[in-house]
Amino acid sequence: MNLYWVTTEDNHENWFIVASSGKEAAKCHEDYEGYNTGDAKAEKVLKIPNSIVAETGWPSKELLISLGAKYSLVDNIRIVEISGRKFFEGMLESEIIKKYDDIFEERGDKRLNKTKSSSTH
C-alpha cells in the first residue's frame, strides 16, 4: 500500500488517500467527495512499510503519525508535514467552520471554533 496526496482543481477537499495505485487513490477521492471521474489527481507520497497495517481509504491521524507526519493547525487548516513536504488540507472544511463561527457571532455567541471574524465592525 501507498500513501497518496489527492487534489482537485477547486482544492476544496485535498487530502491523503491510502491505496495500491494512483488510479485507485484518485477514484476513491472522487467517489468519497462526489467528484466526477477524472477530476482528481493522485501523487504518491510514500510506500507504506509492510509492518504497518493500512486499509484503502482515508488514513487516520494515527496512521499518518506512524508514517512520520507532524500536524499543525493554521487558521483552522490542517497542515501535515511528511517526508520533508508540507501538505495543506482542502479549503472547504475550513470555510464551513468559519461560516459556523460567523453565525455564532451574529447570534451574540463566542466564535466556538476560534476562527477569525469576518465582521467589519
Secondary structure by P-SEA (a helix, b strand, c coil): ccccccccccccbbbbbbcccaaaaaaaaaaaaccccccbbbbbccccccccccccccccaaaaaaabbbbbbcccbbbbbcccbbbbccaaaaaaaaaaaaaaaaacccccccccccccc
